Amino acid sequence: MKILQTVVVKQVLTDKSKNVLFEKYQENKKQLQKECDQLRFELKKVERSKKFQTDSLKKHFEREVQLRQEKIKLLDFQMEQLHMLPLGSELKEKELQAIVEIHEGDSWDNILHGKTVVVKDGIVAEIRER
């Protein structure tokens, strides 16, 4: 019989993976800053046209900018934490669903606990029973 099981994927922090993560965080931050600038520009454009009710629209734009600024603060925090983490640390990257074959006599507790895949620089380094 086959069942679906959640598998945790962890990444081992190396110099290479640390740099890749840091660059990813910076790219996301730049994108969010661009979106904030674009939202502010669009708001000014709408305010000049005076075709729409500006109070509710202004609140909506401000809320969207605020959401992005909170995400930027979170990215700043993550970049700060990344610098503090020692090499060799394991970071949970994601969870995947896997098909697992079970047979009579298998230990149900082992099946329930699932597996963890450890990746180091893009290569599977280890598969663990959790």
N, C-alpha and C positions, 0 to 999 in steps of 0.2 A: 504494500500500500504506500502511496505517496501523499505527503502533507506539505503545506506551506509553512515555512519557518522564517522568523526574522533573524538576519545575520548583521552584526555590527561590524562596520569597517572602520578601523583605526589607522591613522597615519603616524609613523615614527618621524619625529622632528629632526631633520638634518639641516645642514647649512643650505643646501639646495631647496628643500621644501619650505624652510623658513623664509627664504627670499621670494619664492613663488607666492606664498601666502601673503607676505607683506605687500608685494606688487598688486595682488588681487584686491586687498583691502584699499590700497591707494587708488586703484582704478574705480572701484565702487564709490569711493569718497568723491572723486572728481566728477563722476556721473551725477551723483546726488547734488553737488554744488551747481553743476550746469542746469539741472532741473529746477533748483531754487531760483537761479538767475532768470531762467525762461519764464517761470511762474510770475515773478515780479514784473518782468517786461510785459507779459500778457495782461496783468492787472492794470498797469499804467495805460496800456492801449485801450482797454475796455473803459477805464475811467474817462479817458479823453473823448471817446465816442458818445458817452452818456445815453446810450440806447437801452441799458439794462439798469436794474435796481442795484446800485453800487454797494449798499450796506451788507446785504446777505452775500453778494458775490465776493466782496472784499474779505468777509469772514471765512468764506470757503477757501479762497486763495491763501489766506494767512494760515489756515489749518493745514493745508497741503504743504506749505513751506515749513511749518513747525514739525510736521511728521518727518520730513526729510532731514531737518536739522537734528532731530533726535537720533535718526539712523546714523548721521555723521558722527555724533558724540559716541555712539556705540562702537563705530568703526575705530575712532580714536582710542577708545578704551581697549579694544581688541589688539590694536597695533602695539599699545603700551605693554599689554600682557604678553604678547608674542616675544617682545624683547627680553622679558624676564624669564621666560621658560628655558630650562636647560635642554641642550641637545640630547636626543634619546627619549624625550617625553613622548607619550602617546596621546594623540588628539583624536577624539571621536569625529569622524568625517561624515558618516551617514549610516543609515540602516537600509538594508535591502531585503527583499523576499526571495527565499530560495526553496526549491523543491527538494524534500528530503525523503529518502526511501526508508520505511520502517518495516520491521519484521517481528514476528512472534518471538518473544524472549528478549527483545531490546529493552534497555533500561529507560523507562518513561521519564525519570528525572533528568537524565542526560539529554534526552530529546527536548524537554521543556526549556532547559537552560540555553539551548542554542549554541551557536558558534560565533567566534570573533575572527575576522580576517585582519591581519596586520600587514600594512603596506609600507615599504621603505623605498623612497625615490621611484615610485611608480611600479615597483616589483613586489609581488606577494612574498613576504618574508616568513609568515607563519600563519597557520590556521589552528585556533585554539578552541577547546571546549570551554564554555563559560562556567 
